[in-house]
């Protein structure tokens, strides 16, 4: 089975439909599948629900889908860097399901592991827990969170082999692994595709069994906020 596709549009061909749920890897702008996001924008797929730690920034990452009004709902933890997100949410144009970061990661991991739900103390007594089932264990109250099973996962890795075995680089590992496992179909973009057998098996972060399609392409590595210190005069 050939998993390597010539580009993002080809890799997403036949997978996109209006109203679908997409799980996207990344943390801030670190390790985001920017080529696949751009291809979804170009495809014009609408009414999307996206499970992602954040919503990108204005003009980049998931922010381009928000600007194009392609997103109906975000399932996110942190959305503070995107002014368009804030505008749409406050105006009622965008639905938001807040998740603590650890809960969101575990919901993705659970979905990928075939676990329909789990109990956690995180969020008990807050708006996060409203409308959810509660249960007491050993004198402590827990809230039931459902596992996420997405129609499509889009992730970004550093290296891959043609079988789809992935290696992430440093903090770009973030949400990519759990996001990849929870999708019925996973498409990964990577900086480099290496020959089969050249990756150390002990260094593989995500086995290729989870990855269905693969692309290689150029990437722009941005930083949301850069703070510098003035050089002291000698």
Order of alpha helices (4+ residues) and beta strands (2+ residues): alpha-beta-alpha-beta-alpha-beta-alpha-beta-alpha-beta-beta-beta-beta-beta-alpha-beta-beta
